[in-house]
Amino acid sequence: MLFRFDPFDTIDRKFQAPQSMLAMDAVRNGDTVYVYFDAPGLDAEDLNLTIEKNSVTVEASRRWVATDAKTLTSERPQGTFRRQIQFGDQVDIDKLDATLDRGVLTLAVPVAEGSKPRTIDIATGSSTERELETSSS
């Protein structure tokens, strides 16, 4: 359904400062996959979503206004942050819906019709009886 493996991601994270931006959770609830990204202090204009095949890239930019004030401590991350996730063929990526509410970017991706559970009717009688009925019609 959702693939997160990136062999270089672990290496990249070791050489970057810890980031609290764009941390992600993903869940499936019924016929929809929800992906939640932390995006504190961001407006919709600060976010960019790109879809290519079954890949979704989320990019966020956050910068502080430069002042002449002397910085005493700086723990809130700023800069450009990027996350890319891969979906399998089980979702309909073309119907992705994105909302930003209270610092959380939510992607809602419906499960593709062919991947939804369905029931199959079971016919009764022997297969030779059904073949005879259809050939005599």
RACORUR-V133594 format. One line per field, one symbol per residue. ss: DSSP state (2 for helix, 1 for strand, 0 for the rest). burial: # if it has 9 or more other C-alpha atoms within 8 Angstrom, else .. A space follows every 50 residues. Layout:
ss=???
burial=???
//
This chain:
ss=01100000222222000000000111111001111111000002221111 11001111111100000000000000001111111110001022201111 1001111111102220000000000022222222220
burial=............#.......##.........########..#...##... ...#########..............#...##..####.####..#...# ..##########.................#.......
//
